[in-house]
Amino acid sequence: GNSYVFSFDLLSSLLGTVVGGGGSGTSGSGVGAEMLRPYLRHVERALHWAEHHVVESVVTECTKCYASGNPAAAAVAARHQAANAGCRLRGWRSNHLSGVGGPIMRSTAQVFLALSWMRDLVKQLQHSDIIAEFGGSAADPAPDDGPWRQIMDADLTLAGQTTSLKSAIEDHLIAPLLNLRSRDPLWVTSHSQATTTGSSPVEAGATPPSQNSARLAHPRAPKYSMILYGPPGTAKTTYCSSLARRLGWSFLTVDTSNFLADGLANVAARMTH
């Protein structure tokens, strides 16, 4: 085998372990990402290398495209062959390989994997910076449904049907999001906890109350926003903070004073993210 290690083999493993939690259940928490903040310029160098070292080769006989069973790939191959252009393959090649050649499948896969982890790294660091700038509360890796269960409910008429505010939020937001998590095999937190506890991903990921089991079994597209309106002191903020803890999300309150702190002329400058 090759006695050299392609740098992106190591980089993708490192980022996956530190940023992704390595299956430890800390994926997306931002804890690992902070460890890599001092080394962002080195990560940027790797990104720069990937951007400027894409290699290409032309395959004149696209038999693999035809044999793949993918009609779209076969159609593309047919057009290329009709134009005598062949199939253009783009990707990356390990810098330890001598000579000139086309992209290597393993090298290309490792670069794509590392780029995916880089995106998660930047996303987690931006998330932490926004929370710190506006004084929000960071997400707890272990969702807590206690505050949500204890908050007082309110009657609600929605689309002509009488229900309650908590039931509507659970039906349209909480339960669909938990269902979405349980069906996503890449949701590391849910998968790792389910593996260690032997419970289902939904139960491990957010410990939903047993009375919500019927809602969790009902597929529904989740809602990602809602508007609560009412006079001060009607628990609007409390509902939102309890919901954030229920889902294990960060919580951030932003009002106009955040953007007017440096004067009206500098509103745009305050929007640093």
Backbone bond lengths (Angstrom), bond angles and torsions (degrees), N, CA, C in turn:
res aa  C-N    CA-C-N  psi(-1)  N-CA   C-N-CA  omega(-1)  CA-C   N-CA-C  phi
1 G - - - 1.444 - - 1.507 111.65 -
2 N 1.298 115.52 177.37 1.453 121.13 179.95 1.529 108.75 -73.94
3 S 1.334 116.48 127.95 1.458 119.81 -178.14 1.524 112.02 -81.75
4 Y 1.327 116.94 -5.68 1.451 121.46 179.32 1.522 110.42 -103.51
5 V 1.308 116.04 154.23 1.461 121.57 177.74 1.519 108.42 -109.08
6 F 1.315 116.79 124.29 1.459 121.22 174.67 1.529 107.84 -61.63
7 S 1.314 116.73 130.77 1.471 120.17 -173.53 1.518 112.23 -55.76
8 F 1.321 117.87 -32.52 1.454 120.00 -178.33 1.525 112.07 -74.98
9 D 1.332 118.29 -18.80 1.470 119.73 171.31 1.528 109.84 -60.60
10 L 1.320 114.91 -48.80 1.467 120.35 179.64 1.523 111.21 -68.22
11 L 1.341 116.33 -42.91 1.467 119.98 -176.31 1.523 111.63 -63.42
12 S 1.331 117.25 -44.81 1.467 119.06 -179.19 1.525 111.53 -65.30
13 S 1.338 117.02 -37.11 1.471 119.83 177.81 1.522 110.73 -67.33
14 L 1.338 116.64 -41.50 1.456 120.77 -179.81 1.525 111.19 -64.51
15 L 1.334 116.53 -48.52 1.463 119.68 -179.70 1.520 111.18 -64.52
16 G 1.326 116.55 -39.79 1.458 119.59 179.61 1.511 112.51 -63.41
17 T 1.340 116.65 -36.17 1.460 120.68 -179.75 1.523 111.72 -74.78
18 V 1.337 116.55 -44.46 1.459 120.46 -174.73 1.526 111.55 -81.95
19 V 1.331 117.35 -48.63 1.469 120.99 -176.78 1.519 111.37 -79.19
20 G 1.335 116.20 -42.21 1.458 120.02 -177.39 1.504 114.30 -84.26
21 G 1.305 117.98 -6.98 1.460 119.88 178.53 1.504 113.60 87.71
22 G 1.343 116.79 -9.48 1.457 119.55 178.12 1.508 113.59 57.97
23 G 1.365 116.87 31.40 1.455 120.25 -178.32 1.505 113.91 80.29
24 S 1.347 116.79 10.77 1.470 119.67 -176.58 1.517 112.90 -85.99
25 G 1.348 116.59 -4.88 1.460 118.86 -179.06 1.504 113.40 90.74
26 T 1.368 117.86 5.10 1.458 120.32 -179.45 1.516 111.86 -103.69
27 S 1.340 117.19 14.34 1.455 119.86 -178.59 1.515 110.98 -59.23
28 G 1.337 115.31 132.67 1.454 119.96 176.40 1.507 114.34 79.58
29 S 1.336 118.75 -0.70 1.459 120.42 -177.40 1.519 112.35 -76.01
30 G 1.342 117.26 -20.13 1.451 120.51 -179.25 1.514 113.71 87.44
31 V 1.346 117.92 -8.18 1.463 120.97 -178.51 1.523 109.87 -65.76
32 G 1.333 116.70 -48.97 1.452 120.18 179.35 1.508 112.55 -67.63
33 A 1.329 116.85 -36.53 1.455 120.93 -179.17 1.517 111.46 -59.51
34 E 1.324 118.00 -37.68 1.459 121.39 -179.57 1.527 110.98 -63.28
35 M 1.319 117.79 -29.69 1.449 120.53 178.24 1.525 111.58 -64.31
36 L 1.327 116.01 -28.84 1.465 120.33 -176.61 1.529 113.31 -96.07
37 R 1.324 117.72 -2.08 1.468 119.53 -178.37 1.533 112.34 -56.60
38 P 1.356 119.33 -42.63 1.473 118.51 -179.68 1.523 113.45 -65.49
39 Y 1.341 116.76 -14.44 1.461 119.61 -174.88 1.536 112.66 -109.59
40 L 1.333 115.94 18.88 1.459 119.28 -177.32 1.526 112.27 -61.17
41 R 1.325 117.25 -35.05 1.469 118.45 -178.75 1.527 110.78 -65.73
42 H 1.331 116.83 -29.48 1.460 119.65 177.02 1.527 110.44 -73.68
43 V 1.314 116.46 -38.06 1.462 120.26 175.14 1.529 109.82 -62.81
44 E 1.341 115.10 -38.67 1.466 119.48 178.43 1.533 111.11 -63.89
45 R 1.320 117.01 -35.61 1.465 119.88 176.61 1.518 111.27 -62.47
46 A 1.318 116.58 -40.43 1.467 120.69 177.98 1.532 110.42 -64.78
47 L 1.339 116.17 -40.84 1.453 120.41 177.39 1.529 110.52 -62.25
48 H 1.342 116.42 -42.60 1.458 120.97 179.26 1.527 110.45 -61.51
49 W 1.324 116.78 -41.06 1.467 120.39 177.87 1.526 110.43 -61.13
50 A 1.329 116.40 -45.48 1.472 119.98 -179.06 1.525 111.53 -62.30
51 E 1.333 116.53 -38.27 1.470 120.39 -179.09 1.515 112.36 -67.42
52 H 1.328 117.60 -28.92 1.464 120.53 -172.43 1.530 113.37 -110.67
53 H 1.323 117.10 10.02 1.467 119.02 179.55 1.528 111.97 -130.88
54 V 1.313 115.95 34.06 1.462 119.77 172.67 1.532 108.17 -74.58
55 V 1.308 116.57 127.63 1.465 120.62 178.96 1.517 109.31 -110.50
56 E 1.299 115.41 158.34 1.466 121.21 -174.87 1.510 109.72 -137.28
57 S 1.307 115.59 144.24 1.457 121.17 172.78 1.516 108.22 -138.28
58 V 1.315 115.55 156.57 1.459 121.55 -178.55 1.517 108.65 -115.68
59 V 1.308 115.92 124.20 1.462 122.24 177.63 1.513 107.45 -102.78
60 T 1.306 116.12 115.44 1.471 119.13 -176.41 1.516 112.16 -77.19
61 E 1.326 117.39 -31.39 1.454 121.11 178.11 1.520 108.68 -104.34
62 C 1.324 115.98 104.62 1.470 120.78 -174.98 1.516 111.31 -91.74
63 T 1.344 116.45 47.09 1.463 119.06 -177.27 1.518 111.77 -64.55
64 K 1.350 117.20 -33.32 1.466 119.68 -179.41 1.521 110.90 -66.50
65 C 1.346 115.83 -34.67 1.467 118.45 177.93 1.515 110.59 -64.47
66 Y 1.360 116.07 -40.72 1.462 118.94 179.03 1.521 111.38 -67.92
67 A 1.334 115.42 -37.04 1.467 119.93 -175.16 1.512 112.87 -80.31
68 S 1.330 117.11 -8.77 1.454 119.24 -175.73 1.519 113.23 -70.47
69 G 1.327 116.33 -18.10 1.461 119.44 -177.37 1.505 113.90 80.23
70 N 1.328 116.96 2.59 1.461 121.64 179.14 1.517 108.70 -94.09
71 P 1.343 119.05 111.78 1.464 120.97 -177.44 1.525 112.58 -58.58
72 A 1.344 117.09 -36.84 1.457 119.86 -179.10 1.522 110.51 -65.50
73 A 1.350 116.93 -43.55 1.462 120.44 179.21 1.519 110.78 -65.00
74 A 1.334 116.53 -39.80 1.460 120.07 178.54 1.523 111.26 -64.15
75 A 1.333 116.69 -37.57 1.463 120.23 179.81 1.518 110.82 -66.32
76 V 1.334 116.52 -41.39 1.462 120.49 178.15 1.527 110.00 -63.92
77 A 1.336 116.09 -43.86 1.460 119.80 179.46 1.520 111.13 -61.40
78 A 1.325 116.55 -39.95 1.464 120.25 179.55 1.521 111.40 -63.49
79 R 1.326 117.13 -41.16 1.460 120.29 178.93 1.526 111.08 -65.46
80 H 1.338 116.04 -40.65 1.460 119.35 179.57 1.519 111.58 -64.32
81 Q 1.325 116.10 -43.31 1.458 118.94 -178.68 1.522 110.87 -69.01
82 A 1.328 116.82 -35.89 1.459 119.38 178.19 1.525 110.93 -63.01
83 A 1.322 116.42 -31.87 1.464 120.89 179.39 1.525 112.01 -92.86
84 N 1.342 116.42 6.48 1.463 122.02 -177.16 1.526 112.03 55.05
85 A 1.329 115.34 31.51 1.459 119.70 -177.15 1.520 112.59 -99.06
86 G 1.326 117.43 -21.77 1.445 120.02 -176.64 1.520 112.26 73.40
87 C 1.303 116.13 179.77 1.468 121.62 178.57 1.527 109.13 -97.91
88 R 1.316 116.78 127.69 1.460 121.40 178.72 1.531 109.54 -91.74
89 L 1.299 115.18 121.60 1.461 121.38 179.51 1.524 108.17 -108.76
90 R 1.337 116.17 126.35 1.463 121.14 179.47 1.515 109.92 -119.80
91 G 1.301 115.47 142.96 1.452 120.12 178.75 1.514 109.70 178.50
92 W 1.340 115.55 -149.53 1.455 120.48 -177.32 1.515 110.59 -127.84
93 R 1.322 114.42 157.11 1.451 121.79 -179.37 1.529 107.76 -132.32
94 S 1.318 116.86 134.40 1.457 120.43 -178.77 1.521 110.67 -56.34
95 N 1.324 115.94 134.67 1.459 120.03 -179.90 1.522 112.20 -72.92
96 H 1.323 117.89 -4.22 1.458 120.83 176.76 1.528 112.40 -89.10
97 L 1.322 116.59 -10.63 1.457 119.77 179.69 1.517 109.16 -81.59
98 S 1.310 116.19 132.49 1.458 120.63 -178.12 1.525 110.15 -80.84
99 G 1.331 115.08 157.00 1.449 120.19 176.16 1.516 112.60 79.75
100 V 1.310 114.50 175.97 1.466 122.13 179.42 1.513 108.57 -98.58
101 G 1.314 116.38 136.34 1.458 119.93 179.67 1.508 111.05 -161.85
102 G 1.298 115.47 -179.35 1.449 121.02 -178.82 1.512 112.08 -88.45
103 P 1.318 116.39 -174.31 1.470 120.76 -179.42 1.521 111.93 -66.85
104 I 1.315 114.88 147.18 1.462 122.46 177.45 1.521 107.95 -106.27
105 M 1.316 116.56 134.21 1.460 121.24 -175.19 1.535 112.02 -58.78
106 R 1.323 117.88 -46.39 1.461 119.78 -177.39 1.527 110.54 -66.35
107 S 1.340 116.58 -43.56 1.466 119.40 179.34 1.516 110.86 -61.02
108 T 1.322 116.70 -42.99 1.459 121.25 -179.97 1.523 111.11 -63.23
109 A 1.327 116.25 -42.25 1.471 119.95 179.82 1.524 110.78 -63.01
110 Q 1.344 117.40 -40.65 1.460 120.64 -179.01 1.527 111.49 -68.16
111 V 1.336 117.43 -36.91 1.462 119.49 178.04 1.519 110.14 -66.33
112 F 1.332 117.07 -44.75 1.467 119.58 178.37 1.523 111.07 -60.61
113 L 1.328 117.00 -40.70 1.460 120.63 179.68 1.531 110.54 -64.27
114 A 1.329 116.13 -43.73 1.467 119.52 179.02 1.517 111.29 -64.69
115 L 1.336 117.80 -40.71 1.460 120.69 178.38 1.525 111.23 -62.49
116 S 1.322 116.15 -36.49 1.461 119.74 177.75 1.529 110.63 -64.72
117 W 1.337 116.18 -42.16 1.470 119.29 178.55 1.519 111.07 -69.13
118 M 1.334 117.69 -33.93 1.467 120.47 175.64 1.528 110.66 -60.31
119 R 1.305 115.94 -42.69 1.466 120.08 178.13 1.518 110.44 -60.37
120 D 1.330 117.34 -43.70 1.462 120.29 178.68 1.528 110.99 -65.27
121 L 1.334 116.76 -37.55 1.461 120.86 178.84 1.525 110.82 -60.82
122 V 1.330 116.59 -49.53 1.466 120.69 -179.71 1.523 110.58 -64.06
123 K 1.319 116.86 -40.51 1.468 121.00 -179.52 1.526 110.67 -62.38
124 Q 1.333 117.40 -43.83 1.463 120.09 -179.46 1.525 111.72 -67.66
125 L 1.328 117.24 -38.45 1.462 119.72 178.93 1.526 111.20 -68.67
126 Q 1.319 117.75 -40.33 1.465 120.46 175.62 1.520 110.57 -62.10
127 H 1.312 116.01 -41.43 1.463 120.77 178.47 1.528 110.42 -59.12
128 S 1.330 116.45 -46.09 1.465 120.44 179.86 1.523 111.37 -63.85
129 D 1.333 116.76 -39.42 1.461 120.51 -178.98 1.529 111.42 -66.11
130 I 1.321 116.42 -40.28 1.470 120.15 179.50 1.522 110.58 -66.20
131 I 1.332 116.92 -43.85 1.462 121.13 178.15 1.527 110.26 -60.27
132 A 1.343 116.26 -42.67 1.467 119.70 -179.02 1.524 111.32 -68.79
133 E 1.322 118.26 -40.00 1.462 120.98 -176.42 1.521 112.07 -66.50
134 F 1.319 117.20 -39.41 1.457 120.43 -175.26 1.527 113.25 -103.70
135 G 1.333 117.38 9.77 1.452 120.14 173.97 1.511 114.83 68.96
136 G 1.325 117.01 36.29 1.460 120.21 178.26 1.517 111.99 -84.71
137 S 1.319 115.77 178.92 1.461 121.12 177.67 1.522 108.53 -109.01
138 A 1.317 116.25 130.33 1.458 121.42 -177.92 1.519 110.84 -71.57
139 A 1.321 114.68 155.55 1.457 120.24 -179.43 1.518 110.69 -66.55
140 D 1.321 115.57 143.74 1.461 121.67 174.44 1.527 107.41 -91.71
141 P 1.341 119.03 127.45 1.464 120.30 179.72 1.527 113.63 -55.84
142 A 1.347 116.99 -25.82 1.459 120.94 179.19 1.529 109.34 -108.46
143 P 1.335 118.45 105.03 1.468 120.38 179.63 1.531 111.43 -57.26
144 D 1.314 115.60 146.13 1.464 122.32 -177.18 1.531 108.07 -126.48
145 D 1.328 116.94 114.06 1.465 120.28 -178.31 1.532 112.11 -93.81
146 G 1.354 117.28 2.91 1.458 119.72 -179.22 1.518 113.73 -59.26
147 P 1.340 119.20 -53.69 1.475 119.78 179.36 1.526 112.74 -59.46
148 W 1.324 117.24 -35.34 1.464 119.56 -179.80 1.522 111.01 -67.88
149 R 1.324 117.74 -40.54 1.460 120.64 -179.78 1.521 111.38 -69.05
150 Q 1.335 117.16 -29.44 1.459 120.50 -175.48 1.530 113.37 -86.01
151 I 1.312 117.90 -17.94 1.453 119.66 -176.62 1.526 110.92 -69.11
152 M 1.336 117.08 143.99 1.458 121.55 -177.91 1.530 110.48 -70.08
153 D 1.314 116.56 137.80 1.464 122.22 179.48 1.524 109.84 -86.16
154 A 1.339 115.84 169.02 1.459 121.31 179.65 1.520 109.41 -143.79
155 D 1.330 116.25 144.85 1.462 120.78 177.84 1.521 109.88 -67.29
156 L 1.327 115.25 147.67 1.454 120.50 -177.25 1.522 109.64 -149.37
157 T 1.313 116.14 136.97 1.463 121.63 172.73 1.520 107.70 -108.53
158 L 1.329 115.74 117.96 1.457 121.33 -175.10 1.519 109.14 -128.87
159 A 1.340 115.42 118.11 1.470 121.57 -178.80 1.527 111.09 54.75
160 G 1.323 115.65 39.72 1.455 120.56 177.20 1.507 114.74 81.13
161 Q 1.325 117.91 -1.45 1.454 122.15 -179.26 1.526 109.89 -106.79
162 T 1.328 115.63 138.90 1.457 121.07 178.40 1.522 109.59 -87.40
163 T 1.312 115.41 124.86 1.463 120.88 179.17 1.528 107.42 -147.18
164 S 1.297 117.91 -158.05 1.465 121.42 175.81 1.523 108.90 -127.21
165 L 1.318 115.90 160.41 1.459 120.07 -177.48 1.525 111.31 -62.71
166 K 1.331 117.51 -45.08 1.455 120.02 -179.42 1.528 111.51 -64.46
167 S 1.330 117.30 -40.16 1.467 120.25 178.99 1.517 110.98 -63.20
168 A 1.332 116.64 -41.68 1.464 120.26 179.75 1.525 110.91 -63.79
169 I 1.325 116.65 -42.92 1.462 120.23 179.40 1.520 110.77 -66.41
170 E 1.332 116.64 -40.01 1.458 119.69 178.65 1.528 111.59 -65.38
171 D 1.342 116.38 -41.19 1.465 120.29 -177.92 1.524 112.78 -70.44
172 H 1.321 116.63 -40.00 1.463 120.51 -171.49 1.523 113.94 -97.83
173 L 1.322 118.32 -16.00 1.460 119.62 -175.96 1.526 112.28 -128.44
174 I 1.326 117.60 -58.48 1.465 119.62 -173.05 1.520 112.28 -65.33
175 A 1.331 117.02 -57.52 1.466 120.26 -175.98 1.526 112.46 -60.98
176 P 1.343 119.93 -45.48 1.477 118.36 177.83 1.522 112.97 -61.58
177 L 1.336 117.92 -36.65 1.461 119.66 178.84 1.525 111.39 -67.66
178 L 1.323 117.18 -39.49 1.458 119.66 177.34 1.518 111.03 -66.69
179 N 1.329 116.48 -37.82 1.462 119.96 175.29 1.518 110.65 -62.53
180 L 1.328 116.04 -41.84 1.457 120.95 -179.62 1.520 110.43 -61.87
181 R 1.327 116.66 -42.10 1.463 120.48 178.03 1.520 111.11 -63.09
182 S 1.321 116.78 -44.04 1.457 120.04 -175.19 1.519 111.98 -67.08
183 R 1.344 117.68 -23.61 1.459 120.90 -179.06 1.520 112.21 -93.01
184 D 1.338 117.86 -3.03 1.453 122.11 -176.63 1.522 109.55 -99.23
185 P 1.341 118.53 107.44 1.465 119.71 -177.41 1.513 113.47 -69.06
186 L 1.346 118.29 -13.39 1.454 121.12 -179.68 1.520 112.36 -93.57
187 W 1.347 117.51 2.04 1.466 119.95 177.71 1.517 107.39 -78.44
188 V 1.325 117.03 92.36 1.461 122.74 -167.33 1.509 112.45 -60.60
189 T 1.329 117.48 -39.65 1.460 120.58 -176.83 1.516 110.94 -60.62
190 S 1.329 115.98 -48.98 1.458 120.58 -178.22 1.515 110.51 -63.62
191 H 1.348 116.29 -45.26 1.451 120.39 -175.31 1.529 111.52 -64.86
192 S 1.342 116.15 -44.57 1.458 119.04 -176.37 1.519 111.50 -67.66
193 Q 1.345 116.83 -40.33 1.453 119.17 -179.99 1.515 110.88 -68.85
194 A 1.328 116.88 -37.26 1.458 119.60 179.25 1.521 110.36 -66.06
195 T 1.348 116.68 -35.83 1.455 120.71 179.98 1.518 111.55 -66.49
196 T 1.343 116.35 -39.79 1.467 119.51 -175.90 1.518 112.89 -81.30
197 T 1.337 117.13 -27.58 1.459 118.71 -176.40 1.513 113.02 -100.39
198 G 1.340 116.33 -16.32 1.447 119.14 -178.68 1.510 113.58 79.13
199 S 1.308 118.16 6.03 1.456 121.22 179.95 1.512 109.77 -95.58
200 S 1.335 115.95 175.04 1.463 119.94 -179.05 1.515 109.85 -74.25
201 P 1.371 118.00 156.60 1.464 120.24 -179.16 1.518 113.49 -57.70
202 V 1.333 117.14 -37.49 1.459 118.94 -179.22 1.516 110.21 -65.05
203 E 1.335 116.05 -44.24 1.456 119.23 -178.27 1.520 110.49 -67.65
204 A 1.327 117.02 -38.70 1.455 119.41 -177.53 1.509 111.60 -73.38
205 G 1.326 117.06 -36.85 1.448 120.26 -174.22 1.503 114.11 -72.79
206 A 1.331 118.75 -33.03 1.458 118.17 -173.91 1.519 114.07 -144.81
207 T 1.318 117.61 3.13 1.459 122.39 179.30 1.520 112.71 42.73
208 P 1.351 117.47 61.85 1.457 119.23 -179.57 1.510 111.47 -70.06
209 P 1.319 117.77 147.35 1.456 120.33 177.35 1.520 110.90 -59.84
210 S 1.331 116.41 149.02 1.462 119.95 -176.61 1.511 112.28 -61.73
211 Q 1.342 117.34 -28.48 1.453 118.85 -177.86 1.534 112.10 -70.56
212 N 1.340 117.21 -10.22 1.455 120.29 179.29 1.521 112.26 -95.91
213 S 1.340 118.43 5.40 1.454 120.54 -175.44 1.518 112.21 -60.39
214 A 1.344 117.70 -36.14 1.460 119.96 179.29 1.518 110.97 -66.22
215 R 1.344 116.01 -38.96 1.462 119.16 178.80 1.536 110.55 -67.46
216 L 1.341 117.34 -38.69 1.452 120.62 -178.26 1.514 111.59 -65.49
217 A 1.314 117.03 -27.31 1.454 120.47 -179.43 1.520 112.07 -82.41
218 H 1.308 117.70 -7.90 1.462 121.32 -176.04 1.516 110.02 -97.93
219 P 1.354 118.38 113.95 1.461 119.89 -178.63 1.521 111.46 -70.60
220 R 1.305 116.31 132.00 1.456 121.81 178.49 1.524 107.91 -154.83
221 A 1.317 116.97 139.90 1.455 120.04 176.77 1.521 109.11 -67.27
222 P 1.318 118.13 128.79 1.475 119.97 -177.01 1.518 112.62 -72.34
223 K 1.325 115.28 147.73 1.457 121.96 171.22 1.532 107.52 -90.98
224 Y 1.322 115.75 139.02 1.453 119.16 -176.89 1.521 113.24 -109.60
225 S 1.310 117.98 2.91 1.462 120.07 178.33 1.522 109.31 -153.01
226 M 1.312 115.88 156.99 1.458 121.50 174.88 1.523 108.02 -159.14
227 I 1.305 115.93 158.99 1.457 122.40 179.77 1.517 108.53 -119.07
228 L 1.317 116.14 120.87 1.461 121.92 173.83 1.527 107.29 -106.79
229 Y 1.306 116.30 126.56 1.462 118.59 -179.50 1.524 109.84 -130.04
230 G 1.300 114.87 151.35 1.457 120.91 -179.03 1.514 109.85 160.47
231 P 1.310 117.97 170.21 1.471 121.64 -179.31 1.524 110.97 -68.07
232 P 1.317 117.56 163.87 1.468 120.80 178.04 1.530 111.20 -58.02
233 G 1.316 115.73 146.02 1.453 120.73 176.70 1.504 114.72 85.79
234 T 1.335 118.66 14.03 1.472 121.01 -179.75 1.526 112.03 -104.02
235 A 1.323 117.53 20.87 1.478 124.46 170.55 1.523 114.05 72.95
236 K 1.332 117.62 23.38 1.471 118.75 179.21 1.532 110.57 -63.89
237 T 1.316 116.65 -49.45 1.464 120.47 -179.80 1.522 110.83 -66.94
238 T 1.323 116.87 -37.60 1.467 120.42 179.31 1.519 111.11 -63.12
239 Y 1.336 116.56 -40.43 1.467 120.34 176.65 1.523 110.16 -59.05
240 C 1.324 116.33 -46.10 1.466 120.49 -176.17 1.525 111.43 -67.26
241 S 1.325 117.31 -42.64 1.467 119.46 179.93 1.526 110.94 -67.28
242 S 1.325 117.30 -37.93 1.470 120.44 177.47 1.518 110.87 -66.76
243 L 1.326 116.36 -37.80 1.462 120.77 177.62 1.529 110.26 -64.32
244 A 1.337 116.75 -41.42 1.459 120.22 178.59 1.529 111.30 -61.19
245 R 1.321 116.96 -42.84 1.463 119.99 178.45 1.521 111.10 -68.20
246 R 1.316 116.89 -34.39 1.475 121.61 178.06 1.526 111.15 -61.76
247 L 1.339 116.78 -37.83 1.457 121.51 -177.35 1.528 112.98 -96.08
248 G 1.336 116.90 -5.94 1.451 119.21 -177.19 1.518 112.52 73.92
249 W 1.327 117.37 34.08 1.458 123.09 -179.04 1.525 110.41 -101.87
250 S 1.334 114.08 158.90 1.465 118.96 169.78 1.522 108.15 -72.62
251 F 1.348 115.79 158.58 1.457 120.22 -179.24 1.521 109.18 -129.78
252 L 1.316 115.89 130.13 1.448 121.47 -175.38 1.525 109.77 -138.31
253 T 1.313 116.34 129.34 1.457 122.10 176.01 1.523 108.43 -108.02
254 V 1.318 116.56 122.19 1.462 121.56 -179.58 1.525 108.35 -124.17
255 D 1.314 116.93 126.85 1.459 120.10 174.91 1.532 108.97 -128.59
256 T 1.304 116.23 177.68 1.464 120.03 -174.33 1.518 112.76 -61.48
257 S 1.321 117.73 -27.82 1.464 119.60 -178.96 1.521 111.92 -63.06
258 N 1.360 116.92 -27.55 1.455 119.40 178.04 1.525 111.60 -62.74
259 F 1.311 116.12 -35.43 1.461 120.09 -176.14 1.526 112.49 -93.15
260 L 1.337 117.42 -18.21 1.460 120.79 -179.52 1.527 112.66 -97.78
261 A 1.331 116.68 5.90 1.460 120.18 -175.79 1.523 112.30 -60.36
262 D 1.341 116.92 -32.18 1.466 120.56 -179.22 1.523 112.48 -105.16
263 G 1.333 117.33 17.37 1.452 120.63 178.95 1.514 112.23 97.49
264 L 1.323 115.70 155.94 1.464 121.53 -176.45 1.530 111.63 -60.91
265 A 1.327 117.68 -34.38 1.466 120.43 -177.69 1.530 112.46 -70.15
266 N 1.316 116.97 -15.56 1.465 119.77 -176.56 1.517 112.78 -112.65
267 V 1.336 116.74 23.09 1.471 120.09 -179.36 1.523 110.11 -61.05
268 A 1.333 117.35 -46.47 1.455 120.88 -177.68 1.538 111.26 -62.38
269 A 1.337 116.00 -36.08 1.469 120.14 -179.36 1.520 111.82 -65.97
270 R 1.342 117.52 -25.91 1.467 120.98 179.27 1.514 112.07 -75.03
271 M 1.330 115.99 -19.11 1.458 120.13 -179.63 1.533 108.80 -86.01
272 T 1.320 115.16 72.34 1.452 120.09 -174.23 1.523 113.68 -80.47
273 H 1.324 117.18 -10.77 1.476 119.38 -177.85 1.512 108.66 -122.67
